[in-house]
Amino acid sequence: MDAFPDAASSPRLLPWSSFGGKPCYLVTDDASSRLSALADDVEDQQLETGAEVLHRARAVLGDTMSPYGEVRYAGIRLAECLSDALRVAESRGMRLPYVSDEDEEEDGGPDDGEGLTEHEAVGRDVGTGDAGDTAAPGRTEPNR
């Protein structure tokens, strides 16, 4: 018996809990089933909501005159969204294919001596491929 079942037969953590607060799982061989599609849609909505709440919370938290109630509400909503995002990350991580270290080396993975080091990859501009430009994607720096 394989210690790491393939993603199709392993249980999928769903983005909602039971009425008792316990995690819900889906076991299916059809990743495009109605319930899988619903779970995908709910995950996407949770992440979009989290981004919107983060945007609004930054405005509240950035205003030193924000009333206590607004700051508290922002914190509560941020905690809810973080919980949802962590559940989505856990669910998606559980569905990633398992690759052993041995398989990675045989397939020319990161240990083959080719490719970029972590430092080089961080310093590479994604848009142009120019090494040395350390601006994050989407950020601009003043002209040098």
Rosetta blueprint (number, residue, H / E / L):
1 M L
2 D L
3 A L
4 F L
5 P L
6 D L
7 A L
8 A L
9 S L
10 S L
11 P L
12 R E
13 L E
14 L E
15 P E
16 W E
17 S E
18 S L
19 F L
20 G L
21 G L
22 K L
23 P E
24 C E
25 Y E
26 L E
27 V L
28 T L
29 D L
30 D L
31 A L
32 S L
33 S L
34 R H
35 L H
36 S H
37 A H
38 L H
39 A H
40 D H
41 D H
42 V H
43 E H
44 D H
45 Q H
46 Q H
47 L H
48 E H
49 T H
50 G H
51 A H
52 E H
53 V H
54 L H
55 H H
56 R H
57 A H
58 R H
59 A H
60 V H
61 L H
62 G H
63 D L
64 T L
65 M L
66 S L
67 P L
68 Y H
69 G H
70 E H
71 V H
72 R H
73 Y H
74 A H
75 G H
76 I H
77 R H
78 L H
79 A H
80 E H
81 C H
82 L H
83 S H
84 D H
85 A H
86 L H
87 R H
88 V H
89 A H
90 E H
91 S H
92 R H
93 G H
94 M H
95 R L
96 L L
97 P L
98 Y L
99 V L
100 S L
101 D H
102 E H
103 D H
104 E H
105 E H
106 E H
107 D L
108 G L
109 G L
110 P H
111 D H
112 D H
113 G L
114 E L
115 G L
116 L L
117 T L
118 E H
119 H H
120 E H
121 A H
122 V H
123 G H
124 R L
125 D L
126 V L
127 G L
128 T L
129 G L
130 D L
131 A L
132 G L
133 D L
134 T L
135 A L
136 A L
137 P L
138 G L
139 R L
140 T L
141 E L
142 P L
143 N L
144 R L
